[in-house]
Amino acid sequence: MYSPGYFLFISSSLASLTYFIGTLIMGLPLPVYGVKKWGTKLILDGIYATVLINIYALIIYASQYIGSILGASWPNFFSWLYQILQVQITVSTLVKTAYVAASFSDDPGLSILMAPLMSLFSLLSGLIAVVETIIILSYVVYDYSGVFIAIGILFISLPFRIGRAIGGALIGFSIVFYIGLPYLPRFLSQLGVNILINGVPSNTNAGGLVNSMATQVVPIYVEGILVMPSAYLVILSGLALGLGSAISGSSARLPFPIEIF
């Protein structure tokens, strides 16, 4: 994949093009307000895109700094995810082993447990897939957030604002998820959800396993792997959309006034 510098170089050229198209429109001998208005917008857009290009490194640093202030750590986050995955695989293997033992047993009581055990195994397989999806998403954000920000700036640099909404969304997504995703373990901990402590069944015989899974493990898994992380991702998505909208906006606003005429 191309480096951020490649996209920033193209963005710089597009920002210059946008600016000079604006000056060209302003210089046209056409006393039409709508046309002149676009000239002003393009000049501001070119300057705004140039500002974003120049503060790219600052955006990356600010994202890392805010994450460190919040106590979010990507290495700790990945370690936490793999620990959860390991616990899930262990519990899933335990359930599968109990199912196989029940299927070979002549005890009618154990045969009754085969259907619940298979249902539990299917549920655990689905939850393992959820954790694996979160891991993949996390690696994409961790490895390519800088590239996504650079691509977002490139879209914002396109003339006539044809890529501004997409560019703002990419930048907002990259910043918010880079800061917010590794904070997920702390978010769950503050809500009293601890999968690593409460996610292992306390009874390993077939009957006790089903009861322990149904009353202890499954509820904590559904809450800590599915419900709470989904709610957290929705919150992050909302923040990303808000930040993306603020970055793209309906017009480019500079922190200082600029006189066109």
C-alpha positions, 0 to 999 in steps of 0.5 A: 500500500502507498505511504501517507507521503504519497497521498499528501504529495498528490493532495498538495498538487490538488490543493494548489490546483483548487486554489488557482482555479479559484483565482482564475474564476475570480479573474473572469470578466463575468459579473455573475455573483454565483460564479464569483462566489465559487471562486472565493470558495475554491480559494478558501478550500485550497488554503484549508487543504494546505493547512490540513496537509501541513498539520498532518503530523500534528494530527497523528501526534495529537491522536497518540497523545490523547490516547495516552492521556486516556490510558489507552494502549494498543499493545495492551488492547491486542493482548487483552483481545488475544487473552479473551480469544484464548479463554473462548477457545478453551471454553469452547473446547471444554463444551465440545469435549463434554458433548462428545463424552455425552454422545458416547455415554449410555447414561440417559441423563447425559444424552439429554444434555447433548442438545444444550451443549451443541447450542452452547458450542454454536453460540461460542463459535459465533462469539469467537467470530465476533472477537476475531472481527474486532481483532481484524478491525483493530489491526486495520485501524492501528496499521492504516489510520495514518494512510486513511487520514492522508487519503481523507485529506486528498479527497478534501483537496479535490476541486469543487468539494466533490470529495469533501464529505468522504474525506472528512468521514475518513479523517474522523473515523481514523482519529476517533477509532485510533483513540477510542478502540484501545480504550474498550477494555477500560470502558468495560472494566468501568461498567463492571464487565470482566470477561477474563475473570468471570468467563470461565465455567466453575463446574466442568462435569456435563451437568454442572457445565451446562448450568454454569455456562447458562447462568454465568459464562454465556450472560457475561460473554453476551454482555461483554463481547456482543452487547457492550462492545457493539454499543461502544462501537456505535458511540465511536461511530457517532463521534467519528461522524460528528468529527468528520462533519466538523472537518468537512463542513459546508465551507472551509473556515480558517482561524483568521479572516482573509480578504478576497477583494 
